[in-house]
Amino acid sequence: MPSLQKRMKWSEFRRNVDAGDLVLVVDDSTPRCSWPLGRILETYPNKDDGLVRVAKVNTKSGTFLRPVTKLCVLECVQK
């Protein structure tokens, strides 16, 4: 029975964020037009499934560790 209901979250594969990607850092306390721009410096994949869950992001105000759910990828680095 549970397999008949489609789950919306994580139902399709998305590319892992990678070092060099340009992102918007989502901040719930500021409006969308004020989110800071950042560049991913490092990624930290999960040991179990290899998916990136946390990334180190460099912005003009400093370097932060942010969950990928709080990052909006604008431009991907081509490898």
C-alpha positions as CSV (number, residue, x, y, z in Angstrom):
1,M,0.0,0.0,0.0
2,P,2.7,2.6,0.9
3,S,4.4,2.1,-2.5
4,L,1.3,3.3,-4.3
5,Q,1.7,6.9,-3.0
6,K,4.4,8.9,-4.8
7,R,6.8,10.7,-2.5
8,M,7.6,14.2,-3.7
9,K,10.8,14.7,-1.8
10,W,13.9,13.1,-3.3
11,S,12.0,11.1,-5.8
12,E,14.2,12.0,-8.7
13,F,18.0,12.2,-9.0
14,R,19.7,15.7,-9.0
15,R,23.3,16.5,-9.5
16,N,25.5,16.9,-6.4
17,V,26.8,20.4,-5.8
18,D,30.5,20.7,-6.5
19,A,33.4,23.0,-5.6
20,G,33.2,26.1,-7.8
21,D,29.4,26.2,-8.2
22,L,27.9,29.7,-7.9
23,V,25.0,29.7,-5.4
24,L,22.6,31.9,-3.6
25,V,22.7,31.3,0.2
26,V,19.1,31.0,1.4
27,D,18.4,32.8,4.6
28,D,14.9,32.7,6.0
29,S,15.3,36.0,7.9
30,T,15.9,38.0,4.7
31,P,13.8,38.6,1.6
32,R,14.7,36.6,-1.5
33,C,16.1,39.6,-3.3
34,S,18.7,40.0,-0.5
35,W,20.2,36.5,-0.4
36,P,24.0,36.7,-0.6
37,L,25.9,35.2,-3.6
38,G,28.5,32.6,-2.8
39,R,30.9,30.1,-4.3
40,I,31.2,26.6,-3.0
41,L,34.7,25.8,-1.7
42,E,34.3,22.2,-0.5
43,T,31.6,19.6,-0.3
44,Y,31.1,17.0,2.4
45,P,29.4,13.8,1.0
46,N,27.5,11.4,3.2
47,K,29.4,8.3,4.0
48,D,26.4,6.0,3.4
49,D,25.2,7.1,0.0
50,G,27.8,9.5,-1.3
51,L,25.3,12.4,-1.7
52,V,26.5,15.8,-0.7
53,R,24.5,17.1,2.3
54,V,26.8,20.0,3.5
55,A,29.0,22.5,1.6
56,K,31.5,25.1,2.7
57,V,30.4,28.4,1.0
58,N,32.5,31.6,0.6
59,T,30.5,34.8,0.5
60,K,31.6,38.5,0.8
61,S,30.8,38.4,4.5
62,G,32.8,35.2,5.3
63,T,32.9,31.4,4.9
64,F,30.1,29.2,6.2
65,L,29.1,25.6,6.3
66,R,25.5,25.3,4.9
67,P,23.2,22.4,4.2
68,V,22.6,22.0,0.5
69,T,18.9,22.4,1.1
70,K,19.7,26.0,2.0
71,L,21.6,26.7,-1.3
72,C,20.2,27.6,-4.6
73,V,22.5,26.7,-7.5
74,L,22.8,29.4,-10.1
75,E,25.7,28.1,-12.2
76,C,27.4,24.7,-12.3
77,V,31.0,24.1,-12.9
78,Q,31.6,22.0,-16.1
79,K,34.1,19.2,-15.6
